[in-house]
Amino acid sequence: MAKRRDVLKLAAASAGIPALFAASLPKLPNTTISSTQAKLQREPFGDLLIYFDGPTDQLKSMTAGSLRLKPGMSPHPPHEHPEEEFMVVTEGTGEISVDGKVTKVGPGSMMYCAANRLHGIVNTGKVPLLFYFYKWRA
């Protein structure tokens, strides 16, 4: 069942008013969430978990989640967005591209990408690649 926040987010985004939307959402709570409590989205490329999504005391928006990326897959071609982003690889192997530079990655690898910069990830291994991501707008 869709939460009120999700409905507001879709309505605001379709109306082209993300700033107004962010102001209307409740701030993220101080809490701990397990993977079984995170919002699961099964995608053709893998399982996406969203742990947190909304404004904080200091940020207009914050999203934290994980993706278990299937072998040979990418969630999308390299892209850019207005949020800054960190990605932390915890399982598997792959390649992360940032501004056209491709780096082989494995457990313990971390990416930072500034806002509006081209970046992407692909699983080049034979097992799922698990990474956690954190995106925010100040």
C-alpha positions, -999 to +999 in steps of 0.1 A: +000+000+000+014+034-009+023+057+019+010+093+021+046+105+015+049+084-017+016+098-031+027+134-022+061+128-038+045+116-071+020+144-072+046+171-065+071+156-090+045+155-118+035+191-110+071+202-112+073+214-076+099+193-058+108+221-033+072+224-022+070+186-019+101+184+003+087+210+026+055+190+030+071+157+041+077+148+077+114+147+085+131+113+087+127+098+122+156+089+144+154+051+141+171+019+131+157-001+102+165-037+093+166-050+057+132-068+064+116-034+073+130-015+042+108-010+012+115-037-013+112-031-051+119-061-072+134-049-105+145-069-136+181-060-127+179-069-090+163-062-056+162-026-045+157-017-008+149+018+003+156+023+040+151+061+042+137+087+019+128+122+029+140+155+043+161+158+075+169+187+098+198+197+075+189+184+041+160+189+016+161+152+007+180+121+018+177+087+003+196+056+017+192+022+002+208-009-013+207-028-045+216-065-050+225-062-087+222-094-108+253-107-127+259-089-160+233-062-151+232-024-146+203-006-131+204+020-159+230+035-183+253+061-167+232+090-156+233+122-136+210+137-110+208+168-087+218+149-056+254+141-044+259+103-039+281+078-022+280+041-031+296+014-010+302-021-025+299-049+001+296-081-021+306-091-056+326-074-083+319-048-110+328-015-125+318+020-115+321+049-140+324+085-128+329+112-154+339+086-180+366+070-159+359+033-152+372+017-120+370-020-111+353-025-077+348-051-051+339-054-014+352-023+004+352+000-026+334+033-023+323+059-048+316+096-043+300+116-071+291+152-070+257+165-082+250+166-119+280+144-128+277+113-150+281+080-131+270+044-133+276+008-121+276-026-137+280-061-122+309-078-142+310-109-119+292-142-118+274-136-085+252-107-073+269-074-065+255-057-034+260-020-028+246+006-005+239+041-017+233+075+000+220+105-020+211+139-007+203+175-016+212+203+008 
